[in-house]
Amino acid sequence: MSERFAGKVQTSSNLAEAKIAANKAEIHVSNRSFLGGDMEQMQELCARIGHEIGAQIEVRDGYPGWEPRAVSPLLEKTVAAFRANGLEPKVEVVHAGLECGLLSEKIPDLDAVSFGPLIRGAHTPEEWVSISSTEQIWQVLKTLLRDLA
C-alpha cells in the first residue's frame, strides 16, 4: 500500500493465468506498481521464488511505473476542462498499467494524465463502454486541447 496516497495500492502481483498440460505447469504473473523500483523488486521476488522451486523463468516487458506528480499543471488544466463541460472529475492514482508509464519512461520530465469514458468489466468478455460518457470525454478532450494550444 502507498504511504504517500492513503488507501491506494502502490505495488501488486497477481496470478494472471495458469495452464497445466501433461507434465508442465505454466504460470503467468502480472506485476504492477506506480514506482519503477518497486516493480523491479516484485519481478525479482517472483523470479527468485520460481528459481527456488526449479522453475524456468521468463520476465517479459510490461508497463513501467508511472509515479504521480505532487504538482501537475496538466492535471489542473484537465480538471478545468472537465468543469468547463459541466463535469466533476474523480481524480485518483492507480497502479494499473497505463500508456503514460511508457511515455514517461522515454520523456522523464513529461507531465501526463490519463482519463477516459466509463468502462465496466475491462479486459473481460463482458467489457463495455458507455457511449454517452465517450461523448462527454470527447468534449473534455477538445476543450483541453484548445486550452493547451
N, C-alpha and C positions, 0 to 999 in steps of 0.2 A: 504494500500500500504506500501511497505517496505521503511523505512527511510535509511536503510543500502545499499539496492540494488535498485537504481533508476529505476522506471518504472516497477517494479515487484510486483505482488500481494503477500502479506505476509499471509493474512488470508481471507477466504471467507466462505460464507454459501449459498448454492443454493437449490432450490426445486428439489429434485431428482425424486419424484414420488408422485402422488396424486390419490387416489381411493375414489370414492363415491358410496355407495351402501345402499339402504334402508334409515335408519336414522343415518348413520355413515359415517364420512369422515376420511380417513387415509392419513396422510401426512408424507412423509419421507424427511428429510433434510440431506444434505451432507455437513459437515463442514471440512475444510482443512486449514492447516497452516504449515509453517516450524518452528514455535515456539510452543512447547508443551503448555506453559501457555496461549497463545492466543487461542489455540484450546479449552482448558477447559473453558475459558471465553465465547467463542462463544456458546459452548454447554449449559452452564449455562444460557446465554441470551435466547437462543431458548426455553429452558425448562421453564424459567420464563414467557415468553410470552405465552406459551401454558397453563401454570397453571392459568395465569390471565384470560383466556377465558374459564377455566373449562375443559381443555383437559386432558386426561390421557397420561402421558409422559413415554416413554421408551428410555433410552440412551444406544446405543449399542457401542461396541468397533469398532473403525475404525483404520486407520493407524495413528500412533503417528507422531508428528512433527519431522522433520529432519533438524536441523539448519546447514546451510553451514559453513564450517570452513574457517577462514581467511587464514590459511596456511595448505595446504594439500599435503604432499609428494606423496600420492597415485594419486592425480589429476595430479601432474606434470609427473609422470611415465605413466599415462594413455594418456595424451596429446602426450608424446614422442612416445608411441606405435602407436597412430593414424598416427603421422607424419612419423614414420618408414615404414608405409604401404601406404604412398603417400596420406594421407587424412588429411584435416584440420578440427579438431573437432569444433563444436559450443558449447562452454562452457557457461552454464547459470544455474540459480537457478529457481526451480519451487516449487509450494506449493502443488503439487499433492501427492496423497498417494502412497508412494513407500516402497518397502520392506526394504530399507536402514533405514527407521524410526523404523521399528520393530527390526532390528538387533541392531541399535544404542541404543535403549531403554534397551536392555539386556546387551550390552557391551558399557558403556558410553564413553570410550576413542577411540572407533572404528573410523578409518579413512575410509570413504566409498565414493564411486562414483557410479553413475548409468549411463549406456549407452546402446544403442541398435540400431537395424535397423530402417529404415524408416517405420513408421506405419501411415496410414491415417484412419480416422473415428473410432478411438479406442473406444471400448465398445459400438459399434452400430452394427446393422446388415450389414452395409456397410464396416466394418473393413477389411483392407487388409494390408499385409506386403510385402515389396519389397524383392524379392528373391536375387537380386544382392547385395543389401545393407546388407542382412543377411550374405552372404558370406564374405563381407568386414569386418563386425563386428567380425565374427569368426576368421579371420586372426588377427585382432587387439587384441582380447582376448588371442589368442595363444602367440602373441608377448609379451603382458603384463605379462602373467603368467610366461613365460620364463625369463623375466627381473626381476620378483619378486623372482624367485627361488634362 
